[in-house]
């Protein structure tokens, strides 16, 4: 992913219930899903997109057959992930992809 000059991603790896998450935001969502008793798979595997990119969604929610992508409030990051999420949804008609 290419960010504008001078911008970086400052994520803090966070341990929750024996699992390391790449960021506090992802860890918070994992806690949220756990509290709601929603089964999730964190970074379950890379998906090859028709665009030629490889995409690693943050979460897969089997009960909803949905991928769930978590991003910080950064326009450059969110824009890039929106493109990947839309490509995944287009590649797999009917697939839920939430950002």
N, CA and C atoms as a LAMMPS dump frame, in Angstrom:
ITEM: TIMESTEP
0
ITEM: NUMBER OF ATOMS
297
ITEM: BOX BOUNDS ff ff ff
-5.0000000000000000e+02 5.0000000000000000e+02
-5.0000000000000000e+02 5.0000000000000000e+02
-5.0000000000000000e+02 5.0000000000000000e+02
ITEM: ATOMS id mol type element x y z
1 1 1 N 0.841 -1.165 0
2 1 2 C 0 0 0
3 1 3 C 0.887 1.23 0
4 2 1 N 0.56 2.204 -0.798
5 2 2 C 1.329 3.437 -0.873
6 2 3 C 0.591 4.54 -0.131
7 3 1 N 1.285 5.153 0.796
8 3 2 C 0.717 6.272 1.551
9 3 3 C 1.31 7.573 1.035
10 4 1 N 0.585 8.677 1.209
11 4 2 C 1.127 9.973 0.811
12 4 3 C 2.415 10.26 1.577
13 5 1 N 3.317 11.072 0.999
14 5 2 C 4.569 11.407 1.683
15 5 3 C 4.313 11.959 3.078
16 6 1 N 5.113 11.52 4.028
17 6 2 C 4.999 12.015 5.384
18 6 3 C 3.958 11.31 6.236
19 7 1 N 3.239 10.348 5.66
20 7 2 C 2.22 9.634 6.431
21 7 3 C 2.69 8.201 6.673
22 8 1 N 2.414 7.709 7.854
23 8 2 C 2.787 6.342 8.177
24 8 3 C 1.669 5.684 8.972
25 9 1 N 1.783 4.391 9.091
26 9 2 C 0.817 3.648 9.881
27 9 3 C 1.479 3.345 11.218
28 10 1 N 0.926 3.894 12.281
29 10 2 C 1.477 3.667 13.611
30 10 3 C 0.563 2.706 14.355
31 11 1 N 0.759 1.412 14.113
32 11 2 C -0.062 0.432 14.813
33 11 3 C 0.759 -0.191 15.933
34 12 1 N 0.051 -0.616 16.956
35 12 2 C 0.695 -1.214 18.117
36 12 3 C 0.195 -2.644 18.248
37 13 1 N 1.101 -3.603 18.051
38 13 2 C 0.728 -5.001 18.187
39 13 3 C 0.186 -5.224 19.6
40 14 1 N -0.948 -5.942 19.685
41 14 2 C -1.649 -6.094 20.958
42 14 3 C -2.023 -7.555 21.186
43 15 1 N -1.745 -8.043 22.392
44 15 2 C -2.04 -9.422 22.776
45 15 3 C -3.369 -9.463 23.529
46 16 1 N -4.284 -10.31 23.054
47 16 2 C -5.574 -10.518 23.717
48 16 3 C -5.864 -12.016 23.708
49 17 1 N -6.091 -12.577 24.874
50 17 2 C -6.429 -13.997 25.005
51 17 3 C -5.491 -14.911 24.219
52 18 1 N -4.207 -14.623 24.304
53 18 2 C -3.207 -15.476 23.664
54 18 3 C -3.012 -15.239 22.177
55 19 1 N -3.694 -14.267 21.603
56 19 2 C -3.58 -13.981 20.166
57 19 3 C -3.023 -12.581 19.979
58 20 1 N -2.017 -12.467 19.11
59 20 2 C -1.475 -11.152 18.773
60 20 3 C -2.251 -10.563 17.605
61 21 1 N -2.673 -9.325 17.766
62 21 2 C -3.342 -8.58 16.706
63 21 3 C -2.394 -7.482 16.259
64 22 1 N -2.451 -7.127 14.997
65 22 2 C -1.516 -6.138 14.45
66 22 3 C -1.715 -4.74 15.019
67 23 1 N -2.913 -4.475 15.528
68 23 2 C -3.19 -3.134 16.053
69 23 3 C -4.164 -3.208 17.229
70 24 1 N -4.208 -2.129 17.976
71 24 2 C -5.173 -2.037 19.076
72 24 3 C -6.602 -2.047 18.544
73 25 1 N -6.794 -1.428 17.404
74 25 2 C -8.128 -1.386 16.807
75 25 3 C -8.612 -2.791 16.483
76 26 1 N -7.757 -3.607 15.884
77 26 2 C -8.142 -4.996 15.589
78 26 3 C -8.411 -5.76 16.882
79 27 1 N -7.594 -5.544 17.896
80 27 2 C -7.793 -6.221 19.182
81 27 3 C -9.131 -5.817 19.802
82 28 1 N -9.482 -4.552 19.694
83 28 2 C -10.765 -4.094 20.234
84 28 3 C -11.94 -4.773 19.53
85 29 1 N -11.833 -4.916 18.208
86 29 2 C -12.899 -5.593 17.474
87 29 3 C -12.967 -7.067 17.868
88 30 1 N -11.836 -7.694 18.098
89 30 2 C -11.834 -9.096 18.541
90 30 3 C -12.549 -9.225 19.881
91 31 1 N -12.288 -8.304 20.786
92 31 2 C -12.96 -8.313 22.088
93 31 3 C -14.463 -8.09 21.893
94 32 1 N -14.819 -7.164 21.03
95 32 2 C -16.232 -6.885 20.737
96 32 3 C -16.935 -8.136 20.222
97 33 1 N -16.33 -8.812 19.247
98 33 2 C -16.93 -10.043 18.714
99 33 3 C -17.051 -11.101 19.805
100 34 1 N -16.025 -11.232 20.634
101 34 2 C -16.044 -12.241 21.702
102 34 3 C -17.149 -11.946 22.718
103 35 1 N -17.303 -10.693 23.092
104 35 2 C -18.344 -10.317 24.054
105 35 3 C -19.731 -10.636 23.487
106 36 1 N -19.905 -10.443 22.194
107 36 2 C -21.189 -10.746 21.553
108 36 3 C -21.329 -12.229 21.202
109 37 1 N -20.292 -13.008 21.505
110 37 2 C -20.265 -14.438 21.188
111 37 3 C -20.386 -14.692 19.684
112 38 1 N -19.734 -13.825 18.906
113 38 2 C -19.678 -13.975 17.454
114 38 3 C -18.364 -14.669 17.118
115 39 1 N -18.46 -15.818 16.481
116 39 2 C -17.269 -16.551 16.083
117 39 3 C -16.527 -15.777 14.996
118 40 1 N -15.215 -15.687 15.132
119 40 2 C -14.424 -14.997 14.11
120 40 3 C -13.112 -15.728 13.884
121 41 1 N -12.589 -15.542 12.704
122 41 2 C -11.266 -16.053 12.352
123 41 3 C -10.437 -14.826 12.001
124 42 1 N -9.338 -14.649 12.71
125 42 2 C -8.478 -13.492 12.482
126 42 3 C -7.449 -13.835 11.413
127 43 1 N -7.372 -12.985 10.385
128 43 2 C -6.42 -13.159 9.286
129 43 3 C -6.346 -14.62 8.853
130 44 1 N -7.477 -15.128 8.413
131 44 2 C -7.611 -16.537 8.06
132 44 3 C -6.839 -16.994 6.841
133 45 1 N -6.401 -16.103 6.016
134 45 2 C -5.625 -16.487 4.842
135 45 3 C -5.741 -15.458 3.74
136 46 1 N -4.74 -15.445 2.9
137 46 2 C -4.721 -14.502 1.777
138 46 3 C -5.663 -14.965 0.684
139 47 1 N -6.25 -13.997 0.016
140 47 2 C -7.159 -14.249 -1.096
141 47 3 C -6.567 -13.586 -2.325
142 48 1 N -6.436 -14.342 -3.407
143 48 2 C -5.946 -13.774 -4.662
144 48 3 C -7.122 -13.147 -5.399
145 49 1 N -6.998 -11.866 -5.707
146 49 2 C -8.054 -11.117 -6.366
147 49 3 C -7.858 -11.109 -7.871
148 50 1 N -8.931 -10.859 -8.601
149 50 2 C -8.847 -10.805 -10.063
150 50 3 C -7.947 -9.672 -10.537
151 51 1 N -7.721 -8.678 -9.672
152 51 2 C -6.849 -7.547 -10.01
153 51 3 C -5.373 -7.95 -9.987
154 52 1 N -5.096 -9.165 -9.482
155 52 2 C -3.719 -9.621 -9.345
156 52 3 C -3.153 -9.371 -7.966
157 53 1 N -3.889 -8.608 -7.155
158 53 2 C -3.433 -8.345 -5.786
159 53 3 C -3.76 -9.511 -4.872
160 54 1 N -3.001 -9.593 -3.803
161 54 2 C -3.261 -10.542 -2.733
162 54 3 C -3.857 -9.746 -1.582
163 55 1 N -4.956 -10.248 -1.024
164 55 2 C -5.708 -9.499 -0.003
165 55 3 C -5.832 -10.37 1.243
166 56 1 N -5.528 -9.791 2.405
167 56 2 C -5.633 -10.485 3.683
168 56 3 C -6.652 -9.742 4.556
169 57 1 N -7.929 -10.129 4.483
170 57 2 C -8.929 -9.47 5.333
171 57 3 C -8.614 -9.693 6.806
172 58 1 N -8.976 -8.731 7.638
173 58 2 C -8.68 -8.822 9.058
174 58 3 C -9.451 -9.954 9.74
175 59 1 N -10.74 -10.042 9.47
176 59 2 C -11.579 -11.042 10.132
177 59 3 C -12.481 -11.732 9.12
178 60 1 N -12.815 -12.97 9.42
179 60 2 C -13.876 -13.675 8.713
180 60 3 C -14.887 -14.095 9.78
181 61 1 N -16.157 -13.789 9.549
182 61 2 C -17.232 -14.111 10.485
183 61 3 C -18.076 -15.229 9.86
184 62 1 N -17.793 -16.494 10.207
185 62 2 C -18.48 -17.616 9.567
186 62 3 C -20.007 -17.57 9.685
187 63 1 N -20.523 -17.121 10.821
188 63 2 C -21.976 -17.076 11.018
189 63 3 C -22.669 -16.166 10.008
190 64 1 N -21.945 -15.191 9.517
191 64 2 C -22.501 -14.229 8.568
192 64 3 C -21.928 -14.414 7.164
193 65 1 N -21.007 -15.369 7.013
194 65 2 C -20.271 -15.552 5.761
195 65 3 C -19.795 -14.189 5.256
196 66 1 N -19.1 -13.478 6.149
197 66 2 C -18.69 -12.112 5.838
198 66 3 C -17.239 -11.871 6.242
199 67 1 N -16.531 -11.134 5.389
200 67 2 C -15.203 -10.644 5.732
201 67 3 C -15.391 -9.271 6.36
202 68 1 N -14.557 -8.968 7.341
203 68 2 C -14.675 -7.72 8.083
204 68 3 C -13.296 -7.078 8.135
205 69 1 N -13.183 -5.913 7.561
206 69 2 C -11.911 -5.203 7.464
207 69 3 C -11.927 -4.013 8.411
208 70 1 N -10.892 -3.894 9.231
209 70 2 C -10.783 -2.827 10.214
210 70 3 C -9.647 -1.898 9.804
211 71 1 N -9.933 -0.613 9.752
212 71 2 C -8.895 0.355 9.397
213 71 3 C -9.019 1.601 10.246
214 72 1 N -7.886 2.234 10.456
215 72 2 C -7.851 3.51 11.175
216 72 3 C -8.491 4.591 10.309
217 73 1 N -8.799 5.706 10.929
218 73 2 C -9.392 6.829 10.202
219 73 3 C -8.31 7.555 9.407
220 74 1 N -7.912 6.938 8.309
221 74 2 C -6.876 7.488 7.438
222 74 3 C -7.374 7.297 6.008
223 75 1 N -7.663 8.392 5.314
224 75 2 C -8.262 8.313 3.985
225 75 3 C -7.474 7.446 3.014
226 76 1 N -6.149 7.537 3.028
227 76 2 C -5.332 6.762 2.093
228 76 3 C -5.47 5.268 2.36
229 77 1 N -5.468 4.896 3.624
230 77 2 C -5.586 3.486 3.991
231 77 3 C -6.984 2.974 3.667
232 78 1 N -7.996 3.714 4.061
233 78 2 C -9.372 3.28 3.837
234 78 3 C -9.659 3.177 2.347
235 79 1 N -9.193 4.116 1.548
236 79 2 C -9.42 4.081 0.104
237 79 3 C -8.827 2.831 -0.525
238 80 1 N -7.606 2.509 -0.161
239 80 2 C -6.952 1.313 -0.717
240 80 3 C -7.701 0.049 -0.313
241 81 1 N -8.145 -0.036 0.918
242 81 2 C -8.867 -1.219 1.387
243 81 3 C -10.251 -1.303 0.757
244 82 1 N -10.886 -0.163 0.497
245 82 2 C -12.185 -0.176 -0.18
246 82 3 C -12.07 -0.805 -1.563
247 83 1 N -11.007 -0.487 -2.264
248 83 2 C -10.793 -1.063 -3.591
249 83 3 C -10.644 -2.574 -3.487
250 84 1 N -9.847 -3.047 -2.538
251 84 2 C -9.66 -4.493 -2.363
252 84 3 C -10.964 -5.169 -1.949
253 85 1 N -11.685 -4.551 -1.024
254 85 2 C -12.951 -5.122 -0.561
255 85 3 C -13.97 -5.193 -1.704
256 86 1 N -14.052 -4.147 -2.507
257 86 2 C -14.974 -4.162 -3.656
258 86 3 C -14.567 -5.227 -4.668
259 87 1 N -13.281 -5.381 -4.88
260 87 2 C -12.808 -6.402 -5.821
261 87 3 C -13.172 -7.789 -5.313
262 88 1 N -12.977 -8.043 -4.023
263 88 2 C -13.347 -9.333 -3.449
264 88 3 C -14.839 -9.584 -3.628
265 89 1 N -15.666 -8.59 -3.335
266 89 2 C -17.118 -8.743 -3.487
267 89 3 C -17.497 -8.988 -4.944
268 90 1 N -16.825 -8.323 -5.87
269 90 2 C -17.114 -8.519 -7.297
270 90 3 C -16.646 -9.895 -7.773
271 91 1 N -15.513 -10.354 -7.242
272 91 2 C -14.981 -11.663 -7.623
273 91 3 C -15.871 -12.797 -7.133
274 92 1 N -16.555 -12.562 -6.027
275 92 2 C -17.402 -13.587 -5.402
276 92 3 C -18.809 -13.034 -5.203
277 93 1 N -19.629 -13.057 -6.246
278 93 2 C -20.983 -12.498 -6.12
279 93 3 C -21.71 -13.066 -4.895
280 94 1 N -22.331 -12.184 -4.142
281 94 2 C -23.047 -12.569 -2.956
282 94 3 C -22.197 -12.569 -1.686
283 95 1 N -20.887 -12.439 -1.851
284 95 2 C -19.987 -12.436 -0.689
285 95 3 C -20.126 -11.114 0.056
286 96 1 N -20.295 -11.173 1.367
287 96 2 C -20.348 -9.966 2.195
288 96 3 C -18.932 -9.55 2.565
289 97 1 N -18.658 -8.294 2.383
290 97 2 C -17.362 -7.723 2.772
291 97 3 C -17.662 -6.391 3.442
292 98 1 N -17.405 -6.326 4.745
293 98 2 C -17.713 -5.119 5.511
294 98 3 C -16.429 -4.398 5.884
295 99 1 N -16.456 -3.077 5.764
296 99 2 C -15.275 -2.253 6.051
297 99 3 C -15.647 -1.261 7.132
